[in-house]
Amino acid sequence: MGCPLKEVCTKVKGDRQVHWNPIFEEMKTKAKTALECDKKAAIYARRKIEVESVFGHIKGN
């Protein structure tokens, strides 16, 4: 099964499969909804500063 317009869209040889995970999509929706709450968004913003920077320093060494 091939697309007659494939050459227009991509230069990749062969076919590729795209998998859609409904559980992952549901989790992303929940996370997005949680970040719409100001209190939870503030907690996440603080986490980015406090935790993510530590991982950045570890990876840098």
TABEL-V589094 format. One record per residue. N is the residue number from 1. RES is the residue in one letter. PSI is psi in whole degrees, 0 to 359 (* if undefined). D_FIRST is the distance of its C-alpha to the first C-alpha in whole Angstrom. Layout:
BEGIN
((N | RES | PSI | D_FIRST) (N | RES | PSI | D_FIRST))
END
This chain:
BEGIN
((1 | M | 122 | 0) (2 | G | 158 | 4) (3 | C | 131 | 7) (4 | P | 344 | 10) (5 | L | 11 | 12) (6 | K | 319 | 11) (7 | E | 334 | 14) (8 | V | 325 | 17) (9 | C | 328 | 16) (10 | T | 156 | 16) (11 | K | 2 | 17) (12 | V | 137 | 16) (13 | K | 148 | 14) (14 | G | 182 | 11) (15 | D | 158 | 9) (16 | R | 154 | 12) (17 | Q | 139 | 12) (18 | V | 124 | 15) (19 | H | 135 | 17) (20 | W | 124 | 19) (21 | N | 107 | 23) (22 | P | 330 | 25) (23 | I | 317 | 28) (24 | F | 319 | 28) (25 | E | 320 | 27) (26 | E | 319 | 30) (27 | M | 320 | 32) (28 | K | 320 | 32) (29 | T | 318 | 33) (30 | K | 318 | 36) (31 | A | 317 | 37) (32 | K | 318 | 36) (33 | T | 318 | 39) (34 | A | 323 | 41) (35 | L | 348 | 41) (36 | E | 342 | 42) (37 | C | 126 | 46) (38 | D | 320 | 48) (39 | K | 313 | 50) (40 | K | 325 | 46) (41 | A | 322 | 45) (42 | A | 320 | 49) (43 | I | 316 | 48) (44 | Y | 319 | 45) (45 | A | 320 | 46) (46 | R | 321 | 49) (47 | R | 319 | 47) (48 | K | 323 | 45) (49 | I | 313 | 48) (50 | E | 319 | 50) (51 | V | 311 | 47) (52 | E | 326 | 44) (53 | S | 326 | 47) (54 | V | 314 | 48) (55 | F | 324 | 44) (56 | G | 319 | 44) (57 | H | 321 | 48) (58 | I | 315 | 47) (59 | K | 329 | 44) (60 | G | 339 | 46) (61 | N | * | 48))
END
